[in-house]
């Protein structure tokens, strides 16, 4: 019997409540990795970690969501086919 591994989802948002809410709804389907800002996510991915998907807030401290994605694409660390940007209200 083969056990299917969960896809890895990087969730980048500085609001803990948002991260926990998304984990509640997506945690059964994904292995969720939480990062609270773009710089933390950048260092995580630069370390060689692999992900399948990423959800990022646009207005992040230290390194915003757009800058994070630009750096990831330039360094070819992550080439998503679909990006989900979020913005807290």
C-alpha positions as CSV (number, residue, x, y, z in Angstrom):
1,X,0.0,0.0,0.0
2,X,1.4,3.4,-1.0
3,X,0.8,6.4,1.2
4,X,0.4,9.7,-0.6
5,X,2.5,12.5,0.8
6,X,0.9,15.9,1.4
7,X,2.0,18.7,-0.8
8,X,4.0,21.4,1.0
9,X,2.4,24.8,1.3
10,X,4.5,27.8,2.4
11,X,2.2,30.3,4.1
12,X,3.7,33.8,4.6
13,X,1.7,36.2,6.7
14,X,2.7,38.3,9.7
15,X,-0.8,38.0,11.3
16,X,-0.8,34.8,13.3
17,X,-4.6,34.6,13.3
18,X,-4.6,34.5,9.5
19,X,-2.0,31.7,9.4
20,X,-3.9,29.7,11.9
21,X,-7.2,30.1,10.1
22,X,-5.7,29.0,6.8
23,X,-4.1,26.1,8.4
24,X,-7.4,25.1,9.9
25,X,-9.0,25.0,6.4
26,X,-6.0,23.7,4.4
27,X,-4.1,21.6,6.9
28,X,-5.9,18.3,6.1
29,X,-4.7,18.6,2.5
30,X,-1.3,20.3,2.9
31,X,1.8,20.1,5.0
32,X,1.9,23.8,6.0
33,X,5.0,25.7,6.8
34,X,4.5,29.1,8.5
35,X,6.7,32.1,8.0
36,X,5.9,35.5,9.5
37,X,7.6,37.8,6.9
38,X,9.2,37.8,3.5
39,X,12.8,37.7,4.8
40,X,12.1,34.6,6.9
41,X,10.5,32.9,3.9
42,X,13.4,33.9,1.7
43,X,16.0,32.5,4.1
44,X,13.9,29.3,4.5
45,X,13.8,28.7,0.7
46,X,17.5,29.7,0.2
47,X,18.4,27.0,2.7
48,X,17.3,24.4,0.1
49,X,13.8,23.7,1.4
50,X,11.3,22.7,-1.2
51,X,7.7,23.7,-1.5
52,X,4.9,22.9,-3.9
53,X,2.7,26.0,-3.3
54,X,3.0,29.4,-1.6
55,X,0.4,31.8,-0.3
56,X,1.9,35.2,0.7
57,X,0.6,38.5,2.0
58,X,1.6,41.5,-0.1
59,X,2.3,43.9,2.7
60,X,4.9,42.1,4.8
61,X,7.5,43.6,7.0
62,X,11.2,43.3,6.1
63,X,10.6,42.0,2.5
64,X,7.2,42.4,1.0
65,X,5.3,39.7,-0.9
66,X,6.1,41.1,-4.4
67,X,9.8,41.5,-3.6
68,X,9.8,37.9,-2.2
69,X,8.4,36.5,-5.4
70,X,10.7,38.6,-7.6
71,X,13.7,37.3,-5.7
72,X,12.5,33.7,-5.9
73,X,12.0,33.9,-9.6
74,X,15.3,35.7,-10.2
75,X,17.2,33.0,-8.2
76,X,15.0,30.2,-9.8
77,X,14.3,28.9,-6.3
78,X,10.6,28.7,-7.0
79,X,8.7,28.8,-10.2
80,X,5.0,28.8,-9.4
81,X,2.3,28.3,-12.0
82,X,-0.2,30.0,-9.7
83,X,0.4,32.7,-7.2
84,X,-2.1,33.7,-4.5
85,X,-1.5,37.2,-3.1
86,X,-3.5,38.2,0.0
87,X,-3.9,41.5,1.7
88,X,-5.2,41.9,5.2
89,X,-8.2,44.3,5.6
